């Protein structure tokens, strides 16, 4: 087997394992990252429009580890971005089409498993660690399937998202579909965010609203960057206790912006905003739409800090790249005889 064939085998393994086996995905990603850095010297990554944002985000994550004294956590958060480097090399349309099909059918398998679980009375989670990880991870392949007009797979993936029985994920699902239909991810993101806030006010019970208020207020009271990577629980616990004695909730802010601000400070917010803005504006329409859903979900969950969710976002963004930009650097995800589509700028849990 040639070196190129061996590398492609690891790429396909990473795509199959993405929704089915975190351990196998991590191993394949480590191999691909080493390959990209050593053999390609990260040149394909440097050509992507989001390279600067990704590097800045990785740097602030590592610096956040220094701030908290938890270097392992800092490097671990930077490691979430590895697919943007490891999978950046563009390929010809037939090979890209095969990659997309493999990734979509693997995600469909995860959705099918979740539906079986839901039929048995449990919240669907597939082989993911948590039912919300399943719901938000499937938004990326759902967006890709919609953009590629693979209606059957899109329906299966949507059912998988709904099987998680999350109150917020259906809004993210609709926002993802709207981003594909409108080809304006930023508009869909704004609409999804507004719908989430309205739903919280209209349908959440008083106790849930109180919990959310304590979670977000306590997180905002942490001095920006004070917590550092991995230090949120320790930095926020006294704030929560002062706001509501005896209050306890899983130790993250349940909001991407609050979490990033408390752990990585203003630098972290700016770096990730740059990365995400470029991804939404320059990424392939399907991947950009899926990221819209992840960010809408990030109003009530720390989606960008969830390994399984973040990896889904960065893998699909890197694999599909951009359409018709960067001097033809990448190709459409769904090759056909017609011209490629225009690029999209793209309560309780």
C-alpha positions in Angstrom: 0.0 0.0 0.0 1.3 3.5 -0.9 1.8 6.2 1.7 -1.1 8.1 0.2 -3.3 5.0 0.5 -2.3 4.4 4.1 -3.0 8.0 5.0 -6.4 7.8 3.3 -7.2 4.7 5.4 -6.6 6.7 8.6 -8.8 9.5 7.3 -11.6 7.1 6.7 -11.1 5.5 10.0 -11.3 8.9 11.7 -14.6 9.6 9.9 -16.1 6.3 10.8 -15.0 6.5 14.4 -16.1 10.1 14.8 -19.6 9.2 15.9 -19.0 5.6 16.9 -15.7 5.3 18.9 -13.9 8.2 20.5 -10.8 6.1 21.3 -10.4 5.0 17.7 -10.9 8.5 16.5 -8.3 9.9 18.9 -5.7 7.4 17.7 -6.4 8.1 14.0 -6.3 11.8 14.6 -3.0 11.6 16.4 -1.5 9.7 13.4 -3.0 12.2 10.9 -1.8 15.2 12.8 1.8 13.8 13.0 1.6 13.1 9.3 0.4 16.6 8.5 3.1 18.3 10.6 6.0 16.1 9.6 5.3 15.2 6.0 3.3 18.2 4.8 4.8 20.7 7.3 1.2 22.0 7.8 1.3 23.8 4.5 -2.3 22.9 3.5 -3.5 24.2 6.9 -1.7 27.4 6.5 -3.6 28.0 3.2 -7.0 27.7 4.9 -8.9 31.0 5.7 -9.3 30.0 9.3 -5.6 29.2 10.0 -4.9 32.4 12.0 -8.0 32.0 14.1 -7.2 28.3 14.8 -3.6 29.1 15.8 -4.7 32.0 18.1 -7.3 29.8 19.7 -4.8 27.0 20.3 -2.3 29.5 21.8 -4.8 31.0 24.3 -5.8 27.4 25.3 -2.2 26.6 26.2 -1.8 29.9 28.0 -5.0 29.1 29.9 -3.2 26.0 31.2 -0.4 28.1 32.5 -2.9 30.4 34.3 -4.6 27.5 36.1 -1.4 25.5 36.6 -3.1 22.7 34.6 -0.9 22.4 31.6 -2.5 19.1 30.6 -5.9 20.7 30.4 -4.6 23.6 28.4 -3.0 21.4 25.8 -6.0 19.2 25.9 -8.3 22.1 24.9 -5.9 23.0 22.1 -5.9 19.4 21.0 -9.6 19.7 20.2 -8.6 21.8 17.2 -6.3 19.1 15.7 -8.6 18.2 12.8 -8.2 21.6 11.3 -4.5 20.8 10.8 -4.7 17.1 10.3 -7.4 17.1 7.7 -6.7 20.3 5.8 -5.1 18.8 2.7 -7.5 19.2 -0.3 -8.4 16.3 -2.4 -10.1 15.7 -5.8 -13.9 15.6 -6.0 -14.3 11.8 -6.2 -12.2 11.1 -3.1 -14.0 13.9 -1.2 -17.3 12.5 -2.2 -16.3 9.1 -0.8 -15.1 10.7 2.4 -18.4 12.5 2.8 -20.4 9.4 2.2 -18.4 7.4 4.7 -18.8 10.1 7.4 -22.5 10.6 6.7 -23.3 6.9 6.9 -21.3 6.5 10.1 -23.3 9.3 11.6 -26.5 7.7 10.3 -25.5 4.5 12.2 -25.1 6.5 15.4 -28.5 8.0 14.9 -30.0 4.6 14.3 -28.6 3.3 17.5 -30.0 6.3 19.3 -33.4 5.7 17.9 -33.4 2.1 19.1 -32.4 3.4 22.6 -35.2 5.9 22.5 -37.7 3.2 21.4 -36.8 1.4 24.6 -37.7 4.4 26.7 -34.3 6.0 27.3 -32.9 9.2 25.9 -30.9 8.4 22.8 -27.2 8.8 23.1 -25.9 6.3 20.6 -22.3 5.4 21.6 -21.6 8.9 22.8 -20.8 9.7 26.4 -24.0 11.8 26.9 -27.3 12.3 25.1 -26.5 16.0 24.5 -23.2 15.1 22.9 -25.1 12.9 20.4 -27.6 15.7 19.7 -25.2 18.4 19.0 -22.6 16.2 17.2 -25.2 15.0 14.7 -26.0 18.6 13.7 -22.8 18.8 11.5 -23.6 15.7 9.3 -27.2 16.8 9.3 -26.2 20.2 7.8 -23.9 18.4 5.3 -26.6 16.0 4.3 -29.1 18.8 3.7 -26.6 20.8 1.7 -26.0 17.7 -0.4 -29.7 17.1 -0.8 -29.4 13.7 0.8 -32.9 13.9 2.2 -33.1 10.3 3.6 -29.9 10.7 5.6 -30.9 14.1 6.7 -34.2 12.8 8.0 -32.4 10.0 9.9 -29.9 12.4 11.4 -32.7 14.8 12.5 -34.5 11.9 14.1 -31.3 11.0 15.9 -31.0 14.6 17.3 -34.6 14.5 18.5 -34.2 11.1 20.1 -31.9 12.7 22.7 -35.0 14.4 24.2 -33.3 17.7 24.7 -35.5 20.8 25.0 -32.9 23.1 23.3 -31.5 20.8 20.5 -34.6 21.0 18.3 -34.1 24.8 18.0 -30.5 24.2 17.0 -31.7 21.7 14.5 -34.1 24.2 12.9 -31.3 26.8 12.9 -29.1 24.4 11.0 -31.7 23.8 8.4 -32.4 27.5 8.1 -28.7 28.2 7.5 -28.7 25.7 4.7 -31.9 27.1 3.2 -31.0 30.8 3.5 -27.3 30.4 2.7 -26.8 33.0 5.4 -25.4 31.2 8.6 -25.0 34.5 10.6 -28.7 35.3 10.1 -29.7 31.7 11.1 -27.5 32.0 14.1 -29.2 35.2 15.3 -32.6 33.7 14.7 -31.7 30.5 16.6 -30.3 32.5 19.5 -33.4 34.6 19.8 -35.6 31.6 19.6 -33.7 29.9 22.4 -34.0 32.9 24.7 -37.7 33.2 23.9 -38.3 29.5 24.6 -36.4 29.8 27.9 -38.7 32.6 29.0 -41.9 31.1 27.7 -41.5 27.4 28.6 -38.9 26.9 31.3 -40.3 26.5 34.8 -39.3 28.9 37.6 -36.8 26.6 39.2 -35.0 26.0 35.9 -34.9 29.7 35.2 -33.4 30.2 38.7 -30.7 27.6 38.1 -29.8 29.2 34.7 -29.7 32.6 36.3 -27.3 31.4 39.0 -25.1 29.5 36.5 -24.7 32.4 34.2 -24.4 35.1 36.9 -21.9 33.1 38.8 -19.8 32.5 35.7 -19.9 36.2 34.8 -18.7 37.1 38.3 -15.5 35.2 37.7 -12.8 37.7 36.6 -12.2 37.1 32.9 -9.4 34.6 32.5 -9.1 34.0 36.3 -10.2 30.4 36.1 -7.7 29.3 33.4 -8.1 26.1 31.5 -9.6 23.4 33.7 -10.1 25.8 36.6 -13.7 26.8 36.2 -15.1 24.6 39.0 -12.8 26.0 41.6 -13.1 29.6 40.5 -16.9 29.6 40.3 -17.9 27.6 43.4 -17.7 30.5 45.8 -19.6 32.7 43.5 -22.4 30.1 43.2 -22.4 29.6 47.0 -22.7 33.4 47.6 -25.6 33.6 45.1 -27.4 30.5 46.2 -26.1 28.6 49.3 -25.9 24.9 48.6 -26.2 25.4 44.9 -24.6 22.7 42.8 -24.6 22.0 39.1 -22.2 20.1 36.8 -19.1 22.3 36.9 -19.2 24.2 33.7 -21.1 27.4 32.8 -23.6 25.8 30.5 -22.8 28.7 28.0 -19.9 28.9 25.6 -19.3 32.6 26.0 -19.4 32.6 29.8 -17.2 29.5 29.9 -14.6 30.9 27.5 -14.6 34.3 29.2 -14.0 32.8 32.7 -11.3 30.3 31.6 -9.5 32.1 28.7 -10.4 35.7 29.2 -10.9 38.4 26.5 -8.1 36.8 24.4 -9.9 33.5 24.3 -13.2 35.2 23.3 -11.6 37.1 20.5 -9.6 34.2 19.2 -12.5 31.8 19.0 -14.8 34.5 17.6 -12.3 35.0 14.8 -12.1 31.3 14.1 -15.9 30.9 14.1 -16.6 34.0 12.1 -14.3 32.9 9.3 -15.6 29.3 9.5 -19.2 30.6 9.1 -18.4 33.0 6.3 -15.9 30.9 4.4 -16.7 27.3 5.3 -18.6 24.9 3.1 -22.4 25.5 3.5 -23.1 22.2 5.2 -20.3 22.5 7.8 -21.1 26.2 8.4 -24.8 25.3 9.0 -23.9 22.6 11.4 -21.6 25.0 13.3 -24.6 27.4 13.5 -26.5 24.6 15.4 -23.6 24.0 17.7 -23.4 27.7 18.6 -27.1 28.0 19.1 -26.8 25.0 21.5 -23.9 26.8 23.1 -26.3 29.3 24.7 -27.3 26.5 27.2 -24.4 24.1 27.0 -20.6 24.3 26.8 -20.7 22.7 23.3 -17.3 24.0 22.2 -15.7 22.4 25.3 -17.3 19.0 24.6 -14.7 16.8 22.9 -17.3 14.8 20.8 -19.2 17.9 19.7 -16.2 20.1 19.0 -14.5 17.3 17.0 -17.5 16.8 14.9 -17.5 20.5 14.0 -13.8 20.8 13.2 -13.6 17.5 11.3 -16.4 18.4 8.9 -15.1 21.9 8.5 -11.6 20.7 7.6 -12.8 17.8 5.4 -15.1 20.0 3.3 -13.0 23.1 3.3 -14.3 26.0 1.2 -16.1 25.9 -2.1 -14.8 27.9 -5.0 -12.4 30.0 -2.8 -8.7 30.2 -2.1 -7.8 29.7 -5.8 -9.7 26.5 -6.1 -8.1 25.1 -3.0 -11.0 22.8 -2.3 -13.9 21.3 -4.2 -17.6 20.9 -3.7 -18.7 18.1 -1.4 -21.3 16.8 -3.9 -19.7 16.7 -7.4 -22.1 16.9 -10.2 -22.4 18.3 -13.7 -23.8 21.6 -12.4 -21.6 24.4 -11.0 -20.9 24.2 -7.3 -23.1 26.1 -4.9 -22.0 29.5 -3.8 -20.1 29.5 -0.4 -22.2 30.4 2.6 -20.8 33.1 5.0 -21.9 30.4 7.0 -34.8 24.1 28.8 -33.6 22.2 30.1 -31.1 19.8 28.6 
